[in-house]
Structures are given as C-alpha cells and as structure tokens.
Amino acid sequence: MATSGRAIQYTIPSREDFNKLADEQKTRINEAFDLFDSNKDGLLSYEEFRFVLRALGFELPKPQTYELLVRHGQKPANWSHDQECAPVYRLFSLATAQAIAGSLVRARDPREELRRAFRLFDTDGKGLITQDDLRRVSKQVGNNIPDADIVAMIEEFDASGKGGVDEDEFLRLMMSKK
C-alpha cells in the first residue's frame, strides 16, 4: 500500500552566517544552546529550541519554527532507521541551531534591535529614558553607576532639554557607536 505523506529528509543548514558573526554573538548562541540542552546530550527538542530562540530575542511564530523542525530536525539516535520519524520527535543539533540562529542574527535590522533596547529602559512607555530609568537598569545589572554620572549622561545626550533621552536621540547615539 502506498503512503500518502511525503518522506521527511532533514538537511543541515549552511553555517555561513554563523561563521561571519562576531565571537560575542557566537558565544551567546552557544550559551543559550547549553542552557536549554536540559539533558546535556548535545540535542534540543522542538520546545527547547524555541526557548533558545526566545533567549536570543526571536519570537518566531510556531508554524515558522515547525517548518525549521521539518527541514532541519534529525531523528533521535535510538530511532529505528526503517521507521519514519514524525517532526515532533526530531531534534536540533548544536551545528543546526548555530546555523539557524546565525542566519536570524545576521538578518536582524539593527535599528529595530536598538528600539527593543530602548524599550528595556523605557518600561513605562513614556518615550524617554530618564535618570530614574538609568538608575533602575544600573541596579538590575549590578553596576551601580554614581548618581553624578547618571545626571551627566542624561544632560549630555538630552539634546532638547526635556529631562531624558528620547528614542531618536538614543538611535542616533547608538548608531554613531557602530
């Protein structure tokens, strides 16, 4: 009897984008993989892979992530070779996760990334990064910046004197650093 489904053959994605990343970006991807590889077998389940992507700042829709699983997920080592492996049981190796995450990182819009960073400071959506925002973030990351330095930073980069750095000023400042 013929089967109506197509055989799923996984492919290994190109690691070209991953290889072009800065060492810091590669380290972040590898650390996220290690963090969510709960049984430390060098493979991620579909859910673990979604957590890795979220940790790296990607909220891919489930259908898009599932398509990656169909295309690039591999059978578990203990899976019978003559039996088809449904995508939900397939796994992502480190090399596959690096390749996919590397492509996603390289495709990011740097301005959108900076807008996301701005929102991390401006948690209440007022449109400004204020001295209070800088103090809060400084404490959260364990880097207590002296108050005089916080005041000086805001005064230096608040071009219009509104009491904080708006998104446009933040983007200009951060884009000039690149």
Secondary structure as GFF3:
##gff-version 3
##sequence-region A 1 178
A	DSSP	alpha_helix	16	20	.	.	.	ID=ss1
A	DSSP	alpha_helix	23	36	.	.	.	ID=ss2
A	DSSP	beta_strand	43	44	.	.	.	ID=ss3
A	DSSP	alpha_helix	46	55	.	.	.	ID=ss4
A	DSSP	alpha_helix	62	72	.	.	.	ID=ss5
A	DSSP	three_ten_helix	87	89	.	.	.	ID=ss6
A	DSSP	beta_strand	92	93	.	.	.	ID=ss7
A	DSSP	alpha_helix	94	107	.	.	.	ID=ss8
A	DSSP	alpha_helix	110	121	.	.	.	ID=ss9
A	DSSP	beta_strand	128	129	.	.	.	ID=ss10
A	DSSP	alpha_helix	131	140	.	.	.	ID=ss11
A	DSSP	alpha_helix	147	157	.	.	.	ID=ss12
A	DSSP	beta_strand	165	166	.	.	.	ID=ss13
A	DSSP	alpha_helix	167	176	.	.	.	ID=ss14
###
